[in-house]
Amino acid sequence: MTPGDSAAASHDGRNPDATAPHGAASDAVAPHGDVSARLEPMRRRHVRACAELEQVLFARDSPWPPAAFHSELDLGGHYLVAVDGSVRDGDEHVLGYAGLAIMGKRGDYETSLHTIAVRPEHQGTGLGKALLRAVLAKADELAAPVLLEVRTDNDSAIGLYEQHGFQRLGVRKGYYQPSGADAYTMRRDAITGERREDGH
């Protein structure tokens, strides 16, 4: 991930432009090249494509199988996909995805960015940043802090997260397996109603 968008990301924050309760479909549209991607809730029909993309992007860091995505959907996480084409026309394609786990209860929510990824050919287009902002908007709606893990050698991803208010809390040695790569734990504080009104 880069502030300009690119690179390779994560489960638990590997990288927005990877190379980591469902609401209504998002109206967000992210430009990438000559087409626009729709951001919408992840459905069961999207899982296979997401799991296949995991194998491409995260082969060294325990890519999620379909069962992992199904489990996250069962738990009520806020999972989005970026798609183009349409189901009706039979040409719908998943270009990327992002997932936010939601824990706790009303008034005391906590969230965790579990995964975010973009197909290699669509990296560097702003799509990863759009997915990140969309899931962060859900956390803001809940006035919840957001936690994530990101590889310590992924400078572009770290920069993008810091650009969006995340701060490093510490290092988790050997967090990513089987590669053995270390991870930073990062946190973005809850955005309260007052802070939103102030624009901060």
C-alpha distance (Angstrom), angle and dihedral (degrees) to the residues before:
residue distance angle dihedral
M1 . . .
T2 3.66 . .
P3 3.72 133.7 .
G4 3.76 82.8 -109.3
D5 3.78 91.6 43.5
S6 3.77 127.0 -103.4
A7 3.80 142.0 102.5
A8 3.81 135.2 67.5
A9 3.79 128.0 -51.4
S10 3.73 149.3 175.6
H11 3.72 171.3 -88.0
D12 3.70 101.0 -122.1
G13 3.75 88.1 16.8
R14 3.79 106.4 -37.9
N15 3.80 91.7 153.5
P16 3.79 140.9 -47.0
D17 3.72 93.7 -132.9
A18 3.74 90.7 40.0
T19 3.31 125.6 -157.9
A20 9.92 40.0 165.9
P21 18.03 138.5 48.0
H22 3.78 81.5 3.1
G23 3.75 111.6 -120.4
A24 3.75 130.8 -161.7
A25 3.78 118.2 -61.3
S26 3.77 112.3 -75.4
D27 3.77 120.4 -115.5
A28 3.79 89.4 -148.5
V29 3.77 116.3 125.1
A30 3.78 121.6 -168.4
P31 3.80 119.8 -159.0
H32 3.78 116.6 -135.0
G33 3.75 119.4 167.5
D34 3.79 112.4 -47.1
V35 3.80 96.9 -22.6
S36 3.79 137.7 58.5
A37 3.79 127.1 -127.1
R38 3.76 122.3 -140.7
L39 3.79 117.1 -138.0
E40 3.80 110.0 -143.6
P41 3.81 139.7 151.3
M42 3.78 114.6 -70.5
R43 3.82 111.5 -108.0
R44 3.79 130.3 -164.6
R45 3.80 89.0 -101.9
H46 3.82 89.6 63.0
V47 3.81 96.2 54.1
R48 3.80 98.6 85.2
A49 3.81 92.6 52.7
C50 3.82 91.4 46.9
A51 3.81 92.0 50.4
E52 3.81 90.4 49.3
L53 3.80 90.2 52.0
E54 3.81 89.1 50.6
Q55 3.80 88.7 59.8
V56 3.79 90.5 53.1
L57 3.80 97.3 46.3
F58 3.78 106.5 29.3
A59 3.79 105.7 31.1
R60 3.83 91.4 133.5
D61 3.80 95.6 45.6
S62 3.81 108.5 54.0
P63 3.81 103.0 -83.1
W64 3.78 113.5 -142.2
P65 3.82 117.1 -105.7
P66 3.83 119.6 -141.9
A67 3.81 90.0 -95.1
A68 3.82 90.6 63.3
F69 3.80 92.0 55.9
H70 3.80 91.9 45.8
S71 3.80 89.5 50.9
E72 3.80 92.2 51.3
L73 3.80 90.8 50.0
D74 3.81 90.0 49.1
L75 3.81 89.5 53.4
G76 3.81 91.6 55.6
G77 3.79 100.2 -111.8
H78 3.79 120.6 165.1
Y79 3.80 101.4 -108.5
L80 3.79 123.2 172.9
V81 3.77 134.2 -174.3
A82 3.79 129.7 -158.4
V83 3.79 107.9 -139.0
D84 3.77 140.8 170.6
G85 3.78 129.3 -165.8
S86 3.80 120.5 32.3
V87 3.77 140.4 -90.4
R88 3.80 89.8 -131.5
D89 3.78 92.3 57.3
G90 3.79 92.7 41.2
D91 3.79 94.0 -123.4
E92 3.81 103.2 99.8
H93 3.82 111.6 141.7
V94 3.81 128.9 -171.1
L95 3.80 108.6 -133.3
G96 3.79 97.4 174.5
Y97 3.78 145.5 -25.4
A98 3.79 143.5 -154.7
G99 3.77 133.7 -164.6
L100 3.79 134.7 -158.5
A101 3.81 120.5 -167.5
I102 3.80 113.7 -147.1
M103 3.81 121.0 -152.3
G104 3.79 134.6 175.2
K105 3.78 131.0 27.7
R106 3.77 138.2 -70.7
G107 3.78 110.4 -57.2
D108 3.81 92.2 16.7
Y109 3.80 106.6 56.1
E110 3.79 125.5 151.3
T111 3.79 124.6 -171.7
S112 3.78 137.4 -162.8
L113 3.78 128.1 -158.0
H114 3.80 99.8 -130.0
T115 3.78 102.6 176.5
I116 3.77 143.0 -7.1
A117 3.78 128.9 174.3
V118 3.80 144.8 158.9
R119 3.80 129.1 -161.3
P120 3.81 111.3 -99.8
E121 3.80 93.6 -116.7
H122 3.82 90.7 55.7
Q123 3.79 98.1 45.3
G124 3.77 117.1 115.8
T125 3.80 92.1 34.0
G126 3.81 100.9 99.9
L127 3.79 93.4 -102.1
G128 3.81 94.3 116.2
K129 3.78 91.0 50.2
A130 3.82 90.7 49.3
L131 3.81 91.3 52.1
L132 3.80 91.5 47.7
R133 3.79 92.8 49.9
A134 3.80 91.2 47.8
V135 3.80 94.4 55.4
L136 3.80 91.7 42.0
A137 3.81 87.9 54.7
K138 3.81 87.6 59.8
A139 3.80 90.6 52.1
D140 3.80 89.3 49.5
E141 3.79 90.3 50.6
L142 3.82 87.5 56.6
A143 3.83 92.7 41.7
A144 3.80 85.9 -126.8
P145 3.81 132.4 149.0
V146 3.81 117.4 -120.0
L147 3.81 125.8 -137.2
L148 3.80 128.1 -169.3
E149 3.79 143.9 162.9
V150 3.80 122.4 -132.5
R151 3.80 132.1 178.0
T152 3.79 111.3 -94.4
D153 3.82 89.7 -133.7
N154 3.81 94.1 54.5
D155 3.80 98.4 94.3
S156 3.79 94.7 166.6
A157 3.81 93.0 53.5
I158 3.79 92.0 45.7
G159 3.79 89.8 51.1
L160 3.78 92.3 51.6
Y161 3.79 92.5 48.7
E162 3.79 91.6 48.6
Q163 3.79 88.8 49.4
H164 3.80 86.9 58.6
G165 3.79 96.3 50.6
F166 3.81 103.5 -88.0
Q167 3.79 121.1 141.3
R168 3.80 128.6 -163.5
L169 3.79 115.3 -108.7
G170 3.79 102.3 177.4
V171 3.81 147.9 -50.9
R172 3.80 127.3 -80.8
K173 3.81 107.5 -155.5
G174 3.80 116.2 -136.7
Y175 3.80 91.1 -2.5
Y176 3.81 95.8 149.5
Q177 3.78 115.2 66.4
P178 2.91 141.3 -124.7
S179 3.82 88.8 7.0
G180 3.82 92.9 56.0
A181 3.81 92.1 -138.7
D182 3.80 118.2 160.0
A183 3.80 122.4 -120.4
Y184 3.75 136.0 -150.6
T185 3.77 115.9 -135.4
M186 3.79 107.8 -138.7
R187 3.79 132.5 -172.9
R188 3.77 136.1 -161.6
D189 3.80 113.3 -161.4
A190 3.77 120.8 -124.3
I191 3.78 115.4 -85.5
T192 3.78 106.9 -134.3
G193 3.80 126.7 -157.8
E194 3.79 90.5 -102.7
R195 3.79 92.9 52.8
R196 3.80 91.3 48.4
E197 3.80 91.3 53.0
D198 3.78 89.8 51.1
G199 3.77 90.5 49.6
H200 3.82 92.6 -120.2
